[in-house]
Amino acid sequence: MASSCPGLEGLTLEPAHLRPELLDACADLINQEWPRSRASRLHSLGQSSDSFPLCLALLGPPPIPGALPTVLGHSRLSRVAAHDHSLLVETVVVARALRGQGFGRRLMEATEAFARARGFRRLHLTTHDKQHFYAHLGYQLGEPVQGVAFSSPLAAAVLQAFSQPTSPPEPKPPRLCRETARIPSTPSATDRPPGPKLPPVPPPPPPLPAPLLSPPAVSPTGPLQQSLVETPYRDIRGRPIFWMTKEI
């Protein structure tokens, strides 16, 4: 990173896979916000392609003539299952020293222009605490969508199929124990020993009804409403998460 703070002039947004010499700097920038092993981060960045998911680097002018451009920010675009004209924006980050100076807005505006130039009309994203920033950029609260991390249509279809809720399997009737289920062979009338007849084996009980799915929780006054301070959605760790969307 440059020692002096760069300005907003001369910034460019380029696909990371077209600038492999900048992947190390991209990995360092992202790991400042979300620490992860360097090898794993570089592997993820190396998956970027024109077929999506696609990593974008916000670049500033080189600090000195002949040096590499300075990586100032990063965003990632993925396809959205069942929405041909939508993209999911992920891993949005700006260098810490540059925050609050307009670089985040410039990064998002450039990301939107990049998606719009390729025929996409809507962007989706999630945030834990930057919902007011995105609202200032025109994003509105939305519903969850399924991002597709595969470029193959077949793989995307498989992912979508497995993401659908399935009905619980119908329980099987209990099996009778061996002693109860065994019915002795019927001897002939001449070989049948005298004595009382064995009682008939009772039929197995009918199968239990399938358990009903629990309905979604609702507040006493109806479904929980979304706002920029309250959301009904949680991530896998149970933290509140805001889903937002914008027409571009």
C-alpha positions as CSV (number, residue, x, y, z in Angstrom):
1,M,0.0,0.0,0.0
2,A,1.1,3.5,-0.7
3,S,2.3,5.7,2.2
4,S,0.2,8.7,1.1
5,C,-3.5,8.4,0.8
6,P,-4.6,8.2,-2.9
7,G,-7.4,10.3,-4.3
8,L,-10.6,9.2,-6.0
9,E,-9.3,10.1,-9.4
10,G,-7.8,7.5,-11.8
11,L,-9.4,4.5,-10.0
12,T,-10.2,1.4,-12.1
13,L,-12.0,-1.8,-11.4
14,E,-10.6,-4.9,-13.0
15,P,-11.3,-8.7,-12.8
16,A,-8.7,-10.2,-10.5
17,H,-8.1,-13.2,-12.9
18,L,-6.9,-10.8,-15.5
19,R,-4.3,-9.4,-13.1
20,P,-2.7,-12.5,-11.5
21,E,0.2,-10.4,-10.3
22,L,-2.2,-8.6,-7.9
23,L,-3.7,-11.7,-6.3
24,D,-1.3,-11.6,-3.3
25,A,-2.3,-8.0,-2.6
26,C,-6.0,-8.9,-2.9
27,A,-5.6,-11.7,-0.5
28,D,-3.8,-9.5,2.1
29,L,-6.6,-6.8,1.8
30,I,-9.4,-9.4,2.3
31,N,-7.6,-11.1,5.2
32,Q,-7.4,-7.8,7.1
33,E,-11.1,-8.0,7.4
34,W,-11.8,-11.7,7.4
35,P,-8.7,-13.7,8.5
36,R,-8.2,-16.9,6.7
37,S,-5.2,-19.0,5.6
38,R,-3.3,-17.4,2.8
39,A,-3.4,-20.6,0.7
40,S,-7.1,-20.9,1.0
41,R,-7.7,-17.2,0.2
42,L,-5.5,-17.4,-2.9
43,H,-7.3,-20.6,-4.0
44,S,-10.6,-18.8,-3.7
45,L,-9.3,-15.8,-5.7
46,G,-7.9,-18.1,-8.3
47,Q,-11.4,-19.4,-9.0
48,S,-12.4,-16.1,-10.5
49,S,-13.6,-16.3,-14.1
50,D,-15.7,-14.5,-16.6
51,S,-18.3,-17.3,-16.1
52,F,-18.7,-16.4,-12.4
53,P,-18.0,-16.2,-9.6
54,L,-15.9,-13.2,-10.5
55,C,-13.6,-11.2,-8.2
56,L,-13.1,-7.5,-8.9
57,A,-10.2,-5.3,-7.6
58,L,-10.5,-1.6,-7.2
59,L,-7.1,-0.2,-8.3
60,G,-5.4,3.1,-7.7
61,P,-2.4,4.5,-9.6
62,P,1.0,3.0,-8.9
63,P,2.7,4.6,-5.9
64,I,5.8,5.2,-8.0
65,P,6.3,5.0,-11.8
66,G,6.8,1.4,-13.0
67,A,5.3,-0.2,-9.9
68,L,2.1,-2.3,-9.7
69,P,-1.2,-0.6,-9.2
70,T,-2.4,-0.3,-5.6
71,V,-5.2,-2.6,-4.5
72,L,-7.7,-0.4,-2.7
73,G,-10.8,-2.5,-2.6
74,H,-12.4,-5.8,-3.6
75,S,-15.9,-7.2,-4.4
76,R,-17.1,-10.6,-5.7
77,L,-20.0,-11.3,-8.0
78,S,-21.8,-14.7,-8.1
79,R,-24.8,-15.8,-10.1
80,V,-28.2,-16.2,-8.4
81,A,-30.1,-19.5,-8.7
82,A,-33.4,-19.1,-10.6
83,H,-32.7,-15.4,-11.4
84,D,-31.0,-15.1,-14.7
85,H,-30.5,-11.4,-14.6
86,S,-29.4,-11.1,-10.9
87,L,-26.0,-11.2,-9.2
88,L,-25.0,-11.6,-5.6
89,V,-22.4,-9.1,-4.3
90,E,-20.0,-10.6,-1.7
91,T,-16.7,-9.9,0.1
92,V,-17.0,-6.1,-0.3
93,V,-14.0,-4.5,1.4
94,V,-12.0,-1.3,1.3
95,A,-8.6,-0.8,2.8
96,R,-9.0,0.3,6.4
97,A,-7.0,3.5,6.0
98,L,-9.3,4.7,3.2
99,R,-12.7,4.1,4.8
100,G,-15.0,7.1,5.3
101,Q,-13.5,8.9,2.3
102,G,-15.8,7.8,-0.6
103,F,-13.9,4.7,-1.7
104,G,-16.6,2.3,-0.6
105,R,-19.2,4.3,-2.7
106,R,-16.8,4.3,-5.6
107,L,-16.3,0.6,-5.3
108,M,-20.0,-0.2,-5.3
109,E,-20.8,2.2,-8.2
110,A,-18.0,0.6,-10.3
111,T,-19.3,-2.9,-9.4
112,E,-22.8,-1.9,-10.4
113,A,-21.6,-0.5,-13.7
114,F,-19.6,-3.7,-14.3
115,A,-22.7,-5.9,-13.8
116,R,-25.0,-3.6,-15.8
117,A,-22.6,-3.6,-18.8
118,R,-22.9,-7.4,-18.9
119,G,-26.7,-7.4,-19.0
120,F,-27.6,-7.9,-15.4
121,R,-30.4,-5.8,-13.9
122,R,-30.5,-6.5,-10.1
123,L,-27.9,-7.0,-7.4
124,H,-28.4,-8.7,-4.0
125,L,-26.1,-8.6,-1.0
126,T,-26.0,-9.2,2.8
127,T,-24.6,-7.2,5.6
128,H,-24.5,-7.4,9.4
129,D,-24.0,-3.7,10.2
130,K,-23.6,-1.7,7.0
131,Q,-27.3,-1.5,6.0
132,H,-27.4,2.3,6.4
133,F,-24.4,2.7,4.0
134,Y,-26.1,0.5,1.4
135,A,-29.4,2.3,1.9
136,H,-27.7,5.5,1.0
137,L,-26.6,3.9,-2.3
138,G,-30.2,3.0,-3.2
139,Y,-30.4,-0.6,-1.8
140,Q,-33.6,-1.7,-0.2
141,L,-34.4,-4.6,2.2
142,G,-35.1,-7.8,0.3
143,E,-35.6,-11.5,0.6
144,P,-32.9,-14.2,0.8
145,V,-31.6,-15.6,-2.5
146,Q,-29.3,-18.6,-3.3
147,G,-25.9,-17.7,-4.7
148,V,-24.4,-20.2,-7.2
149,A,-20.7,-20.8,-6.7
150,F,-20.5,-22.9,-9.9
151,S,-20.1,-21.9,-13.5
152,S,-21.5,-25.2,-14.9
153,P,-25.3,-25.1,-15.5
154,L,-25.5,-28.7,-14.5
155,A,-23.8,-28.0,-11.2
156,A,-26.1,-25.0,-10.6
157,A,-29.2,-27.2,-11.2
158,V,-27.9,-29.8,-8.8
159,L,-27.3,-27.1,-6.1
160,Q,-30.8,-25.7,-6.6
161,A,-32.3,-29.1,-6.4
162,F,-30.6,-29.9,-3.1
163,S,-31.5,-26.4,-1.7
164,Q,-35.2,-27.2,-1.9
165,P,-36.9,-28.4,1.3
166,T,-37.8,-32.1,1.3
167,S,-40.7,-33.8,3.0
168,P,-39.8,-36.0,6.0
169,P,-39.7,-39.7,5.2
170,E,-42.8,-41.7,6.2
171,P,-41.8,-43.8,9.3
172,K,-41.9,-47.6,8.7
173,P,-44.1,-49.8,10.9
174,P,-42.2,-51.4,13.8
175,R,-40.9,-54.9,13.0
176,L,-42.2,-57.8,15.1
177,C,-39.7,-59.6,17.2
178,R,-38.6,-63.0,15.9
179,E,-40.5,-64.9,18.6
180,T,-43.8,-63.1,17.9
181,A,-43.5,-63.1,14.2
182,R,-42.6,-66.8,13.8
183,I,-45.7,-68.8,12.9
184,P,-45.2,-72.6,13.3
185,S,-46.0,-74.7,10.2
186,T,-49.4,-76.2,10.3
187,P,-49.2,-80.0,10.9
188,S,-51.5,-82.4,9.3
189,A,-54.6,-83.5,11.1
190,T,-53.1,-86.9,11.9
191,D,-49.8,-85.5,13.2
192,R,-51.4,-82.7,15.2
193,P,-50.9,-83.3,18.9
194,P,-53.8,-82.8,21.2
195,G,-54.0,-79.6,23.1
196,P,-55.3,-76.1,22.9
197,K,-54.9,-74.1,19.7
198,L,-52.4,-71.3,19.6
199,P,-54.0,-67.9,19.4
200,P,-53.7,-66.1,16.1
201,V,-50.8,-63.6,15.8
202,P,-52.3,-60.1,16.0
203,P,-51.7,-57.9,12.9
204,P,-49.0,-55.2,13.1
205,P,-50.2,-51.8,14.3
206,P,-50.9,-49.2,11.6
207,P,-47.9,-46.9,10.7
208,L,-47.6,-43.7,12.7
209,P,-48.6,-40.5,10.9
210,A,-45.8,-38.5,9.4
211,P,-44.6,-35.6,11.7
212,L,-45.9,-32.2,10.7
213,L,-43.4,-29.5,10.0
214,S,-43.2,-26.7,12.5
215,P,-44.7,-23.5,11.1
216,P,-42.4,-20.5,10.9
217,A,-42.4,-18.4,14.1
218,V,-44.5,-15.2,13.9
219,S,-45.0,-12.4,16.4
220,P,-48.4,-12.0,18.1
221,T,-49.3,-9.2,15.7
222,G,-48.2,-11.0,12.6
223,P,-45.0,-11.7,10.6
224,L,-42.0,-9.8,11.8
225,Q,-41.5,-6.7,9.7
226,Q,-38.1,-5.7,8.3
227,S,-36.4,-2.4,9.0
228,L,-32.9,-1.0,9.0
229,V,-32.7,-1.8,12.7
230,E,-34.5,-5.1,12.8
231,T,-34.4,-8.2,10.6
232,P,-36.0,-11.6,10.9
233,Y,-33.0,-13.3,9.2
234,R,-30.0,-14.9,10.9
235,D,-26.8,-16.4,9.5
236,I,-25.5,-19.8,10.4
237,R,-24.0,-18.4,13.6
238,G,-27.3,-16.9,14.7
239,R,-26.3,-13.3,14.1
240,P,-28.8,-10.8,12.5
241,I,-28.3,-10.4,8.8
242,F,-29.8,-7.9,6.5
243,W,-30.7,-9.0,2.9
244,M,-30.7,-6.0,0.5
245,T,-31.3,-5.6,-3.2
246,K,-31.1,-2.9,-5.9
247,E,-32.3,-2.5,-9.5
248,I,-29.4,-1.4,-11.6
